[in-house]
Amino acid sequence: MTSRMIVIGAGLSGLMSALALAEAGLRPLLLAKGYGTTYWTGGTIDLLASRRYPNMPLHTALTHLIVAQPEHPYARMELDGIAAAVDRFRTLTKAAGYPYVGGLERNVVLPTALGALRPTALLPATMAAGDVRLGGEILIAGFHELRDFFPPMAAANLQAQHIPARGVYLTLPDGYQRHDYSPRSFALWFEQPNFRQAIGQQLRTLRGTATRIGLPAVLGLRDPLGVVNDLQQISGAQIFEIPTLPPSVPGMRLMNIFHQAITVAGGRIQIGSEVRRGLGAEGVLTHIFSEAAAREQRHHVAACVLATGGIAGGGISTDFRGTVHETALNLPLHAPESRQAWFASRFLHTEGHPIFSAGVPTDDQFRPLDSTGHVVYANVMVAGSALLAGDPVEDRAVSGLALTTGWHVGTLLATSLPAQLAT
């Protein structure tokens, strides 16, 4: 059996790595238990919004982090590497008709579904009008049938932060009542002109003096920008999406975009294949084993990207005894030594919790290291939240770290390891 490039994990880091490898003509196979955190995230990309760098432009904050933490993945990529990943992502989404705006210059401040404010670096154009710094009254509109999105509460929380806002509920048009509702079902309805017309007319009647209207991020799967433009023309106000609780429609859009781009470039995505172990010899990973429906599959490995995520994504597992381990290849981890040291004394701790800093230590080539500093597998690279990277949760850099390291590692692997393995 021919050895091939393997990517483990279908989150942003795995998808970006697989895209880089596929575009280099290396025909990667992406293996994953499920769709990773892609369906759980709100669709925005947070590069850095740490409390340690308050009131700084994003570019300046990234520069400070790179200088202060030379072992951080951002420092190993440098600003040029971060920018290259962002540029490729924006080019990809623009070509798919779902453009992202933003970059390394500054964070945009968006309202959440609860009316809190969150900074982010990259966001879909369908969310761009949500930047609270644009001014004017905001109308938050939703549906009783769409659970976990409460416009009056969101508006009240925005008002408490001195942002003029109102919250209203919309009425479903006749013929759209059903026993169960999901974000996806609303997304499919918004693709229907009659549904958009009925909702747009309600928004026009209810908007009053509001110049911008926020709706849950369910405005279509295939052409959300077209849906937003339609609703803006009908309602007479700017429309923007607000990320909701999972499953994430923006995440579904991204998965569709990546799946199309990777497969067209010659890669393959195999969902439902959880990697449980690897086998190596003389510092090289030779095989990995994944669980299929009825049997274990063995895959011959030329080179591999581990992009299974951190604790939240299932790439790092813990138990009640205090053990912490990497779930796919059993790579060495740097983590708190005891369960008692996992968490700070206060839940809302300003410097985060130590357990979220757990990760695989790597060298400058993102290859995993053991406790003595030696490379475990010369043909394995690590990307995303599985990396030892400070505390990406506290730094608000989880998605940004995934996107940028995924692209960087995929590009690095495509240009370096194949040549090494051929010699």
C-alpha positions in Angstrom: 0.0 0.0 0.0 1.3 3.5 -0.9 2.1 5.8 2.0 0.4 9.2 1.9 0.2 12.5 3.6 -2.3 12.2 6.5 -4.0 15.1 8.4 -5.8 14.1 11.7 -8.6 16.5 12.6 -11.3 18.4 10.7 -11.2 21.7 12.7 -9.8 24.9 11.1 -6.2 23.8 11.7 -6.7 20.4 10.0 -8.6 21.9 7.1 -6.0 24.6 6.4 -3.2 22.0 6.5 -5.1 19.7 4.2 -5.7 22.6 1.8 -2.0 23.6 1.7 -1.0 20.0 1.1 -3.6 19.4 -1.6 -2.7 22.6 -3.4 0.9 21.4 -3.4 -0.2 18.3 -5.3 0.4 15.9 -2.3 -3.2 14.4 -2.3 -3.6 14.3 1.5 -6.1 12.2 3.4 -7.9 14.0 6.2 -9.2 11.6 8.9 -11.5 12.8 11.7 -14.0 11.5 14.1 -16.4 14.3 13.3 -16.5 17.8 12.0 -14.3 19.1 14.8 -15.0 22.4 16.4 -15.9 23.9 13.0 -19.6 23.3 13.7 -19.3 24.7 17.2 -17.6 28.0 16.5 -19.3 31.2 15.5 -17.4 31.6 12.3 -15.2 34.5 13.3 -11.4 34.3 13.6 -9.9 35.6 16.8 -6.1 36.2 16.4 -5.5 37.8 19.8 -7.5 39.8 22.3 -5.5 39.3 25.5 -6.1 41.4 28.6 -2.3 41.6 28.8 -2.3 44.0 25.8 -5.2 46.3 26.5 -6.1 49.2 24.1 -3.4 48.2 21.6 -3.9 47.8 17.8 -3.9 44.1 17.0 -0.7 44.4 15.0 1.1 46.0 17.9 -0.3 43.4 20.4 0.9 40.5 18.2 4.4 42.1 18.0 4.5 42.4 21.8 3.5 38.7 22.2 6.1 37.6 19.7 8.8 39.5 21.6 7.7 38.4 25.0 7.1 34.7 24.2 9.7 33.5 21.6 8.5 29.9 21.9 4.9 30.8 21.1 3.7 29.4 17.7 3.0 33.0 16.6 6.6 33.9 17.3 7.8 30.9 15.2 5.7 32.0 12.3 6.4 35.7 12.7 4.0 38.3 11.5 4.7 37.4 7.8 3.6 33.8 8.4 0.4 34.9 10.2 -0.4 37.4 7.4 0.2 34.7 4.8 -2.4 32.4 6.4 -4.9 35.2 6.8 -4.5 36.2 3.1 -5.0 32.6 1.9 -8.1 32.2 4.0 -9.6 35.5 2.8 -8.8 34.5 -0.8 -10.5 31.2 -0.3 -13.7 32.5 1.2 -13.9 35.4 -1.3 -13.7 33.0 -4.2 -16.5 30.9 -2.7 -18.8 34.0 -2.4 -18.5 34.2 1.4 -15.9 36.9 1.8 -14.3 37.7 5.2 -13.2 41.2 6.2 -10.6 42.3 8.7 -7.0 41.5 9.2 -4.0 42.2 11.4 -4.6 45.9 11.8 -7.3 46.0 14.5 -10.0 44.0 16.2 -13.7 44.6 15.4 -16.1 44.6 18.4 -19.3 42.5 17.8 -22.3 41.8 20.0 -22.9 38.3 21.1 -26.3 36.6 21.3 -26.4 37.6 24.9 -25.5 41.2 24.3 -21.9 41.0 25.5 -19.2 42.5 23.4 -16.4 40.4 21.9 -13.4 41.5 19.8 -12.4 39.5 16.7 -10.0 40.0 13.9 -11.7 38.3 10.9 -15.4 38.0 10.3 -17.7 37.2 7.5 -19.0 40.2 5.5 -22.5 39.1 6.7 -21.5 40.2 10.2 -19.5 43.4 9.4 -22.4 45.8 10.1 -22.5 44.5 13.6 -19.4 46.5 14.7 -20.8 48.4 17.7 -18.4 51.3 17.0 -20.4 52.2 13.9 -23.0 54.0 16.0 -26.7 54.4 15.6 -29.6 52.4 17.1 -29.5 48.6 16.8 -32.5 46.4 16.5 -32.0 42.8 17.6 -34.6 40.5 16.0 -35.2 36.8 16.4 -37.7 34.0 16.6 -39.4 32.4 19.6 -39.0 29.1 17.7 -35.2 29.5 17.5 -34.0 28.5 21.0 -31.1 30.2 22.8 -31.5 33.5 21.1 -33.3 36.1 23.2 -33.5 39.6 21.5 -34.9 41.5 24.5 -32.2 40.2 26.8 -29.4 41.0 24.2 -30.8 44.5 23.7 -31.0 45.1 27.4 -27.4 44.1 27.9 -26.3 46.3 25.1 -28.2 49.2 26.6 -26.4 48.7 29.9 -23.2 49.3 28.0 -24.6 52.5 26.6 -25.3 51.1 23.1 -28.8 52.1 21.9 -30.7 48.8 21.2 -34.1 47.3 21.1 -35.1 43.6 20.9 -38.1 42.1 19.0 -39.5 38.8 18.1 -40.6 38.0 14.5 -43.5 35.9 13.4 -43.0 32.9 11.1 -44.9 33.2 7.9 -47.8 30.7 7.3 -46.6 27.3 6.1 -43.3 27.4 8.1 -44.6 26.0 11.4 -43.2 22.6 12.4 -42.6 20.5 15.5 -38.9 21.0 15.6 -36.7 23.9 14.7 -32.9 24.1 14.1 -30.5 26.7 12.9 -30.1 24.7 9.7 -33.8 24.6 9.0 -34.0 28.4 9.3 -30.9 28.7 7.0 -32.8 26.7 4.4 -35.9 28.9 4.7 -34.0 32.1 4.3 -32.8 30.8 0.9 -36.5 31.0 -0.2 -37.5 34.4 -1.7 -41.0 34.2 -0.2 -39.6 33.7 3.3 -37.1 36.5 2.9 -39.8 38.9 1.6 -42.1 38.1 4.6 -39.3 38.6 7.2 -38.0 41.7 5.4 -41.4 43.3 5.5 -41.7 42.6 9.3 -38.3 44.2 9.8 -39.2 47.3 7.8 -42.3 47.7 10.0 -40.5 47.1 13.3 -37.2 48.9 12.8 -38.4 52.4 13.7 -35.2 54.6 14.0 -32.8 51.7 14.0 -30.1 51.9 11.3 -28.8 48.4 11.8 -30.6 45.1 12.4 -29.0 42.1 14.0 -30.4 38.6 13.2 -29.2 35.2 14.3 -26.5 33.8 12.0 -28.9 31.6 10.0 -29.2 33.7 6.9 -28.7 30.9 4.3 -26.2 28.2 3.7 -25.2 28.7 0.0 -25.5 32.4 -0.5 -25.7 34.3 2.8 -24.4 37.5 1.3 -27.3 37.5 -1.2 -29.7 36.9 1.6 -28.3 39.8 3.6 -28.5 42.1 0.5 -32.1 41.1 -0.1 -33.1 41.8 3.5 -31.3 45.1 3.5 -33.2 46.3 0.4 -36.6 45.2 1.8 -36.1 46.4 5.4 -34.3 49.7 4.6 -31.6 49.0 7.2 -28.2 47.4 7.3 -28.4 43.7 8.3 -25.8 41.7 10.2 -25.6 38.2 11.6 -25.0 37.4 15.3 -23.4 33.9 16.0 -25.7 31.6 18.0 -25.1 28.5 20.0 -24.1 25.3 18.1 -24.7 23.9 15.6 -23.1 26.8 13.8 -24.4 27.8 10.4 -21.3 29.9 9.6 -19.3 26.8 10.6 -21.3 24.7 8.1 -20.6 27.3 5.4 -16.9 27.1 6.1 -16.8 23.3 6.1 -18.6 23.3 2.7 -16.0 25.7 1.3 -13.0 23.8 2.6 -14.5 20.4 1.5 -15.0 21.7 -2.0 -11.5 23.3 -2.3 -9.6 20.3 -0.8 -11.3 17.7 -2.9 -11.0 19.7 -6.1 -7.3 20.0 -5.4 -6.9 16.3 -5.0 -7.3 15.7 -1.3 -9.8 13.5 0.5 -11.8 14.0 3.7 -12.9 10.9 5.6 -15.3 11.7 8.5 -16.2 9.0 11.0 -12.6 7.8 11.3 -11.2 8.5 14.7 -7.5 7.9 14.9 -6.7 6.0 18.1 -3.0 5.1 17.8 0.1 5.3 15.8 3.1 3.0 15.1 6.6 4.2 14.4 10.2 3.1 14.1 13.5 4.9 14.4 11.9 8.3 14.9 9.5 8.0 12.0 5.8 7.5 12.2 5.0 4.6 9.8 1.3 3.7 10.4 -1.7 5.1 12.0 -4.9 3.2 13.0 -8.4 4.6 12.8 -11.7 3.2 13.9 -14.2 2.5 11.1 -17.8 1.4 11.5 -16.9 -2.3 11.8 -13.2 -2.6 11.9 -9.9 -0.9 12.5 -8.2 0.7 9.4 -4.5 0.9 9.0 -3.0 3.7 7.0 0.6 3.9 5.8 2.1 7.3 6.6 4.6 9.3 4.5 4.0 12.4 6.8 1.3 13.5 9.2 -0.2 16.7 10.6 -1.7 16.3 14.1 -4.6 18.8 14.3 -7.0 17.2 16.8 -7.4 20.2 19.0 -6.9 20.8 22.7 -9.1 19.8 25.7 -12.2 21.5 24.2 -11.8 19.7 20.9 -11.0 16.3 22.3 -7.4 16.2 21.1 -6.2 16.2 24.8 -8.0 14.0 27.3 -8.1 14.2 31.1 -9.5 11.9 33.8 -10.4 12.0 37.5 -7.0 10.6 38.4 -5.2 13.7 37.0 -3.8 12.0 33.8 -3.6 14.2 30.7 -2.8 12.6 27.4 -2.9 13.3 23.7 -5.6 11.1 22.2 -4.4 10.2 18.6 -0.7 9.4 18.7 0.0 9.5 22.4 2.5 12.3 22.0 4.3 13.7 25.1 2.4 16.7 26.6 3.4 19.6 28.8 0.6 19.9 31.4 0.1 20.7 35.1 1.5 17.9 37.2 -1.5 17.2 39.3 -5.3 17.6 39.1 -5.2 20.1 41.9 -3.1 22.4 39.7 -5.5 22.3 36.8 -7.6 25.3 37.8 -7.0 28.7 39.5 -8.8 29.3 42.8 -11.4 31.5 41.1 -13.4 30.4 38.1 -13.3 33.9 36.5 -9.6 34.2 36.9 -7.9 37.1 35.0 -5.0 35.0 34.0 -6.9 31.8 32.9 -6.6 28.3 34.2 -3.4 26.2 33.9 -5.1 23.2 32.3 -5.9 25.2 29.2 -2.1 25.7 28.6 -1.6 21.9 28.1 -0.2 21.0 24.8 2.4 19.2 22.7 5.9 20.8 22.9 7.4 21.2 19.5 10.6 22.5 17.8 10.9 25.3 15.3 9.5 23.0 12.6 6.5 22.2 14.8 7.7 18.6 15.2 6.8 17.0 18.6 9.4 16.8 21.3 9.9 14.4 24.2 10.8 15.4 27.7 14.5 15.5 26.8 14.0 17.9 23.9 14.4 15.2 21.1 12.1 14.9 18.2 9.6 12.1 18.6 8.7 11.7 15.0 10.6 13.5 12.2 7.6 13.2 9.8 4.9 14.5 12.2 4.0 18.2 12.7 1.5 19.6 15.1 -1.0 22.5 14.5 -3.8 24.2 16.3 -4.9 23.9 19.9 -2.9 20.7 20.4 0.2 22.9 20.4 1.9 24.1 23.5 0.9 27.8 23.1 0.5 29.5 26.5 -3.3 29.8 27.1 -5.1 30.4 23.8 -8.4 30.5 25.6 -7.3 33.4 27.9 -5.6 35.1 24.9 -8.7 34.7 22.8 -6.6 33.2 20.1 -8.0 29.7 19.7 -9.4 30.0 16.1 -6.6 32.3 15.0 -4.0 29.9 16.3 -5.8 27.0 14.4 -6.1 28.9 11.1 -2.5 30.3 11.0 -0.6 27.3 12.3 -2.7 24.9 10.1 -1.7 26.8 7.0 1.9 27.3 8.1 2.4 23.7 9.0 0.8 22.4 5.8 3.0 24.7 3.8 6.1 23.8 5.7 5.4 20.1 5.3 4.7 20.5 1.6 8.0 22.2 1.0 10.3 20.4 3.4 9.4 16.9 4.5 8.7 15.3 1.1 12.2 16.2 0.0 13.7 14.8 3.2 11.7 11.5 2.8 12.8 11.1 -0.8 16.5 11.2 0.1 
